[in-house]
Amino acid sequence: MKMDPIIIAAIIGVFPAMGSLLWQIIGNIKQGKWTKIAYASIFFLLLVASIIVLSIFSSKYFSYLPVPKVGERYEWQWAGENWIGEVAFFKKEKDSLNAQIYVNKIRNIIDQEGRVTLEPPIEVLRSTLDGDVLELKDGGIKLILPVRKNTFDPEAQYRIISTSKETLKAKLYPTKAFVGKVEYINENGVLKGKGDMVLINAKSTIELCP
């Protein structure tokens, strides 16, 4: 976890001064000099220490990710169904955070010669109203998104067979992730393809076969 340079500088600058002041207070106590300055100094030390501790443990400096901000967009994928889309965060009112979502299904058509053609995506989910984003006390967020969901017939060129209005509810928590590019190289060292890779420090709730 990385701390902000301002916090580090404050700690480096304040702690030695606090130590020096505390040493003087201890010396006065040993000599029986309980003056108003000693009492005020003790109160000041406790106040400064409390502010530093609270600023460290209640700030973003010790969390992996902050709560989503206005204007940010997060990609959502479901590899098992070839779903890909985005959740966009915005502010409709002064003290609220809202979100909208859209998700499409990606289809690949392979011809007899093995060539892959990317078909136009088809809509799976889309917001019908502005969704709510609630900040949870344990550091997560809760999404409440009214959506329109399409169901398809894979045997009939993914023709839409039904459309329903549903509410997508999710509790999400920040975690560590790595994202970057990936290359597929065959045994002869020839580049066969490129893509993206996301490694996320979380386990799916879907049980996979060994």
C-alpha distance (Angstrom), angle and dihedral (degrees) to the residues before:
residue distance angle dihedral
M1 . . .
K2 3.79 . .
M3 3.77 123.1 .
D4 3.78 124.0 -150.0
P5 3.85 114.9 -104.0
I6 3.82 89.7 -124.1
I7 3.81 91.2 59.9
I8 3.82 91.2 46.0
A9 3.82 91.8 49.8
A10 3.79 91.4 48.2
I11 3.80 91.7 51.6
I12 3.82 92.9 47.0
G13 3.79 91.8 47.9
V14 3.80 100.2 41.3
F15 3.81 103.3 40.2
P16 3.86 96.6 60.4
A17 3.82 90.4 48.1
M18 3.79 90.3 47.9
G19 3.80 90.2 49.2
S20 3.79 92.4 51.1
L21 3.80 91.9 48.0
L22 3.79 91.5 47.1
W23 3.81 90.3 51.3
Q24 3.80 90.5 54.5
I25 3.81 91.4 48.1
I26 3.82 90.9 51.7
G27 3.81 89.6 50.5
N28 3.80 91.5 51.4
I29 3.81 91.5 47.7
K30 3.80 91.3 52.6
Q31 3.78 88.7 52.9
G32 3.81 90.9 48.1
K33 3.79 93.4 -113.1
W34 3.78 103.4 143.6
T35 3.77 97.4 169.1
K36 3.79 130.4 166.4
I37 3.80 87.6 -104.6
A38 3.81 90.3 58.2
Y39 3.80 92.6 51.5
A40 3.81 91.6 46.1
S41 3.80 90.9 48.5
I42 3.81 92.6 51.9
F43 3.80 90.3 49.5
F44 3.80 90.3 49.2
L45 3.81 92.7 50.3
L46 3.80 92.5 50.2
L47 3.80 91.2 47.5
V48 3.81 94.1 50.3
A49 3.80 92.4 45.0
S50 3.81 91.2 50.4
I51 3.81 92.2 50.0
I52 3.81 92.2 50.2
V53 3.81 93.8 48.0
L54 3.80 93.2 47.4
S55 3.80 93.2 46.2
I56 3.80 90.8 52.4
F57 3.77 101.3 45.2
S58 3.81 98.5 36.8
S59 3.80 98.6 42.7
K60 3.77 133.7 86.2
Y61 3.81 91.9 -105.1
F62 3.79 91.8 88.3
S63 3.80 99.1 41.9
Y64 3.78 125.9 85.7
L65 3.78 96.7 -133.0
P66 3.81 134.8 5.8
V67 3.77 123.9 -124.5
P68 3.84 110.1 -78.8
K69 3.78 112.3 -83.2
V70 3.78 132.5 -140.7
G71 3.79 111.0 -79.1
E72 3.81 96.0 21.0
R73 3.80 120.4 128.4
Y74 3.81 124.0 -159.3
E75 3.79 124.5 -162.4
W76 3.79 118.8 -128.9
Q77 3.81 121.8 -160.8
W78 3.78 135.5 179.5
A79 3.78 105.7 -171.0
G80 3.80 94.6 -171.6
E81 3.81 91.7 64.4
N82 3.82 98.7 26.9
W83 3.79 90.4 -114.7
I84 3.78 119.5 159.6
G85 3.79 130.1 168.6
E86 3.77 147.0 121.1
V87 3.78 142.3 -98.3
A88 3.81 111.6 -147.6
F89 3.80 121.4 -161.5
F90 3.80 123.3 -150.3
K91 3.78 141.2 152.1
K92 3.80 119.0 -111.3
E93 3.79 95.2 172.9
K94 3.79 132.7 22.5
D95 3.80 98.5 -100.3
S96 3.80 101.0 30.5
L97 3.80 136.9 82.6
N98 3.78 117.9 -149.8
A99 3.79 137.0 -176.8
Q100 3.78 143.0 -163.0
I101 3.80 129.1 -161.6
Y102 3.76 138.7 -158.4
V103 3.80 126.4 -179.4
N104 3.81 127.9 -175.2
K105 3.78 131.8 -169.3
I106 3.81 115.8 -124.8
R107 3.82 118.0 -146.6
N108 3.79 129.6 -165.2
I109 3.81 120.0 -159.6
I110 3.82 115.6 -157.9
D111 3.80 116.1 -160.6
Q112 3.81 127.2 -152.4
E113 3.80 91.5 -87.6
G114 3.79 92.3 54.4
R115 3.79 96.4 -107.1
V116 3.79 115.4 147.3
T117 3.79 121.3 -136.7
L118 3.79 121.6 -170.7
E119 3.78 109.1 -135.3
P120 3.83 121.4 -148.8
P121 3.83 109.0 -82.8
I122 3.77 119.3 -107.1
E123 3.79 123.7 -140.6
V124 3.81 117.0 -106.4
L125 3.81 104.1 165.0
R126 3.78 133.4 10.3
S127 3.78 132.8 168.5
T128 3.77 116.1 -105.8
L129 3.82 94.7 -174.3
D130 3.79 136.5 13.7
G131 3.80 108.9 -78.1
D132 3.80 127.5 -138.2
V133 3.80 125.6 -116.6
L134 3.80 115.2 -157.7
E135 3.80 122.9 -168.5
L136 3.81 111.2 -135.2
K137 3.81 123.9 -143.5
D138 3.82 91.7 -124.6
G139 3.80 93.1 61.2
G140 3.79 100.2 -92.9
I141 3.78 135.1 104.1
K142 3.80 132.8 -125.9
L143 3.80 120.7 -143.4
I144 3.80 121.9 -156.7
L145 3.81 107.3 -175.1
P146 3.83 125.2 173.6
V147 3.82 105.4 -147.2
R148 3.77 144.1 175.2
K149 3.82 111.1 -128.1
N150 3.80 124.8 -161.3
T151 3.81 124.1 -155.1
F152 3.80 119.5 -155.0
D153 3.78 140.7 -157.3
P154 3.84 106.6 -130.5
E155 3.80 90.2 -165.8
A156 3.80 92.3 59.3
Q157 3.82 102.9 50.7
Y158 3.80 89.7 -80.3
R159 3.77 93.4 -66.0
I160 3.81 112.7 -178.5
I161 3.80 108.5 -105.4
S162 3.81 99.3 174.2
T163 3.80 142.1 7.2
S164 3.80 124.4 -157.5
K165 3.79 137.9 178.2
E166 3.78 112.6 -125.6
T167 3.80 140.2 162.1
L168 3.78 118.3 -120.1
K169 3.82 111.3 -151.2
A170 3.79 121.4 -175.5
K171 3.81 138.2 169.9
L172 3.78 110.0 -153.0
Y173 3.79 132.4 -176.5
P174 3.82 131.7 -164.9
T175 3.78 117.8 -105.3
K176 3.79 140.7 163.3
A177 3.80 119.4 -82.0
F178 3.81 140.1 172.3
V179 3.80 122.2 -150.5
G180 3.78 131.7 -176.0
K181 3.79 148.6 113.0
V182 3.80 126.8 -53.5
E183 3.81 131.1 -161.6
Y184 3.80 128.7 -157.3
I185 3.82 112.5 -144.2
N186 3.82 124.3 -179.5
E187 3.79 127.3 -137.9
N188 3.82 90.8 -87.1
G189 3.79 92.2 56.7
V190 3.79 94.0 -107.2
L191 3.80 117.7 144.3
K192 3.81 107.1 -119.6
G193 3.78 100.8 175.5
K194 3.79 149.0 -22.5
G195 3.76 134.7 -135.5
D196 3.78 147.8 142.8
M197 3.79 129.3 -78.5
V198 3.79 131.1 -161.0
L199 3.80 120.6 -171.3
I200 3.78 111.4 -166.3
N201 3.79 126.8 -172.3
A202 3.81 94.6 -130.0
K203 3.80 137.7 89.5
S204 3.78 123.5 -127.3
T205 3.80 118.3 -117.9
I206 3.82 88.2 -136.8
E207 3.80 111.3 96.3
L208 3.79 111.4 -128.3
C209 3.80 123.9 -153.0
P210 3.83 113.6 -110.9
